[in-house]
Amino acid sequence: MSAPTVVTGLSVMAANGLGTDDFWSATCQGVSGIGPVQRFDTSQYPASLAGEVRGFDAAELLPGRLIPQTDRMTQLALVAAERAVEEAGVDLESVPPYERGVVTATVTGGYEFGQRELESLWSKGSDHVSVYQSFAWFYAVNTGQIGIRHNLRGPSSALVSGDASGLDLVAQARRNIRKGARLMVTGAVDGSLCPWGWVSHLTGPGIARADDPARGYRPFHAEADGHVPGEGGAILIVEDGDVAQARGARIYGVIAGYAATFDPPPRLGRPSNLRRAIVRAIADAGLRSSDIDVVFADAAGRPEPDRDEATAIRGIFGANRVPVTAPKTMTGRLGAGSGAIDLAAALLALRDGVIPPTVNVDQLAPGLEIDLVTEARPAELRNALVLSRGYGGFNSAMVVRHRL
Amino acid sequence: MSRRVVITGIGAQVAGGSGTKAFWERIVSGRAATRTITAFDATGFRSRIAGECDFDPAQHGLNRQEIRRLDRVTQLALATTAEALADSGLEPELTDPDRLGVVIGTATGCSVSLDREYAVASNGGRTWLVDHTSVTPHMYANFVPSSIAAEVAWSVGAEGPATVVSTGCTSGIDAVGLACDLIRDGLIDAAFTGASEAPITPISVACFDAIRATSARNDEPDTASRPFDRTRDGFVLAEGSAGLILEELGHAQRRGAHIYAEIGGFASRSNAYHMTGLRSDGAEMAEAIRAASDEARIDGTDIGYVNAHGSGTKQNDRHETAAFKRSLGDHARRVPISSIKSMIGHSLGAIGAIEIAACALAIENGVIPPTANLHEADPTCDLDYVPLTARDQKFDVALTVGSGFGGFQSAMVLAAPGRLR
């Protein structure tokens, strides 16, 4: 058995907090960052709520040459990565060059950058397309840019499985460490809040149509009517546990267990395989269901997947037996950032012994029988389970353990 | 290495080669299938040539609804998956669906459809506030990149882990590498893997025009892809797809499957240098080759054929030639090296999987595909690139490499069945 993979640094970018401390204090107080979109005029669209990151000045935080070649979500990711590395307190150059890598992703690509270039192409002609378009929009852009900025030359990758990506990326980073890497920069910061991205969200699985932020993203609510898209996420530094301990690193927790499954074809009408992902992730962590003290739900915000998720949780833990929460109700769903920000929140919850709340849900849909946490709740937390599901049938489950 | 991974099924769609048999005939013919773009009117673009697939989805089992609904990249993936599955003889319904995984590579995803939908929604780029009522109602579901893996999983009934690997031009090799790891780790027993790309669309052609990465030899479309040649002037963009069935060795043996090759090792490294540029020393690719060889427990001198990235850009040819010398030493001067991109173009995220298929077929047939259009090697490229004609040569270990935007450098070692320890 190899050494555990541990998290030694993290940095969050979200609508309710720019930086880990702001995010965590807002989240524990139930302060949501969701509101009407300000970046573009939504009056012609049937949805207007988003989790926009405000007060982020890329020009102040990044070298000038990076600004024209990056989409906004890449700029957010670059700043998050820099802070996470700083927070881990590791001198990256002390890690052998081919044993430090990066696994992150964006599930929709750099949409805003891409929309500008599509506009140039179609309105002015092909010779007006930016020299940066070939890489500024693609799904591996954040992996490449973070790798260059921090000289990460080891195994590097980008996995795209909808909102399940966030956990899949961290699992891949753990796999890289088990195969010999010492340190991986992972997690994801994502987002596509521009008109072309908005049109894509509007055709998607269910964007909330409400105008009132308190009635937008209400997973497990009797009147759940979709999710609110947001931008942001978290970048994590994960390391080989022995190496991290040897350098006396502060350790947030262990990436203890993980599993992913895919749902049966819809035409067969068989139940979701989420339950199997959860069972295997707990087994992979060497734990039993009774060892799990809190579940960070995927919380799709639509009646059917909400019911499926509640059924899976109830089936494994029993009715109302384990606290369930969805702090994403304060940030919006973040593409690949979804799983990453929930992992960060889970690690912070383990650190502080507090379960952050789910907002906007004053009334559970009948029959769900889950213990949804709606006010911050102090608790002794040993292990947290994080769930992330990607549209189309991707189910991922990860267990983080507080103690080595 | 307790669990070993083998290739038991291959499907392919490339320019000038529909189906695995035609693909193989194409890449040993020495004749290129690149041509003037027909997918859209490319007048005014700097590069107007491409490797296009003559692909009729109806001929490959796709129904009318799938043809209307799905992007070309997904249709190609479904076709090559179906061919690979039939070729392997695997019966998914007799296998626990949980033990079947899906890992598909793509760099640009559903770009054909998204480009088209954008043009309509923006009224030809005239409005920033694009019109949501004019796009296809299920645009997100059908064209988000993860939909490619979802459609493949549904088509075969796989219910284990499923994902898309998108690492630019190394997506294909990286996807197969991940599928191999999932089997080795014991998470699944068989994987539907491979990669697919359909980038012959105005935005993709334009973005490579902008950095002059593609060949502008528009008057000679069928000889424009000239890896390692003194006169090369960039790569020729292409579409393509390969489907591969990977199985745990015992799983394949128990059902008496035909085994093309074993995947011995895989590694990826990153140059952390530039999003599109390469250092000339090839250090990271050399390191990936070394790590993949170590994993396969082979020595560099065991390698009997190298499938080069060979894109046909000047910086790639130099970078790669340096990487081979750095990792293989004197053996780099003896081992045959070739680029099938000279014949079928560079299909970005798909090509890595197509090249793995090429290596498996080359091992099986004892024939090394040539580098077409290579008449006079660049003076900096002084290795044996198998110019113009295929070579009959039995060998049992192949190395394939990929290099991509973002700085990714990947390498995989394949071997004849039973060859590895």
Interface residues (C-beta under 8 A of the other chain):
Chain A: F40 D41 Q44 Y45 P46 Q69 Y98 G101 V102 A105 V107 T108 G109 G114 Q115 E117 L118 E119 S120 L121 W122 S123 K124 G125 S126 D127 V129 S130 V131 Q133 S134 F135 F138 Y139 A140 V141 T143 G144 Q145 G147 I148 H150 N151 L152 R153 G154 P155 S156 S157 A158 L159 V160 S161 G162 A164 S165 D168 Q172 R175 K179 P195 W196 W198 V199 S200 H201 L202 T203 G204 P205 A259 A260 T261 F262 D263 P264 P265 P266 N273 R276 G390 Y391 G392 G393 F394
Chain B: G44 F45 R46 P97 D98 V102 A107 T108 G109 D115 Y118 A119 A121 S122 G124 G125 R126 W128 L129 V130 D131 H132 V135 T136 P137 H138 M139 Y140 A141 V144 P145 S146 S147 A149 A150 A153 W154 G157 A158 E159 G160 P161 A162 T163 V164 V165 S166 T167 G168 D174 L178 D181 D185 L187 P202 I203 V205 A206 C207 F208 D209 A210 I211 A213 A267 S268 R269 S270 N271 A272 Y273 H274 M275 T276 E284 E287 A291 F405 G406 G407 F408
